[in-house]
Amino acid sequence: MLPGLLDGPGIEKVSFCGPPMGGMAGRWLGSNAPERLERLALADTTSYFPNKETWRERIGMAENDDISAIAGASIGRRFTPGCVVGDDNADVIGNARGFIMQTTLERRLGCGVAIRDMDFRGEPRQIGAPTLVIIGEKDPASLPRHGQVIAAGIPGARTAVTRDAGHLSSIEPAKAFNSTPREFLAF
């Protein structure tokens, strides 16, 4: 699917940066279409979640509860305690909650199933593009050690830690995050 998105406008190679689920997409692209990648940045992502029951519960919550219940539970797993205002004085939590509230049930279920079933543990050595793994120092979802394992499995990969960042280090703290992939992808 991802190579097809590049084919439409005739893009041969890309430099790709993907935070959490985008990191899953980047890992897939790096393993399945490595010739399409110039550079790869993976942020706040993991290779595998062994506890399938947690994801079954979250999928059940998406099927049975109001989206506002999902938004409340989701926010607590994505940001560090006390995160209210971002670097640009935007209401980070409010904006994230609004984004989640706009997600359709179908998309929410699809994301939950994709995360539950994801297993990239055997694929990282196939990634040949220069790779940077960005780790949120206080990420409660994709733990910092998960990022270290990803980087250790990709030949030549390096890591960068975003200090005081939770699961969405591209949002909290955005300024600290943005310079890291920008410098790496600019080569």
NORURJO-V486723 format. One line per field, one symbol per residue. burial: # if it has 16 or more other ideal C-beta (glycine too) atoms within 10 Angstrom, else .. A space follows every 50 residues. Layout:
BEGIN
burial: ???
END
This chain:
BEGIN
burial: .....#.......#######.##########....##.#########.#. ....#..##.##....#..##..##..###..#..#.....##..##..# ..#....#..##..##.#.#..##..#.########.##.##.#.##.## #.##..#.####..##########.##..##..##..
END
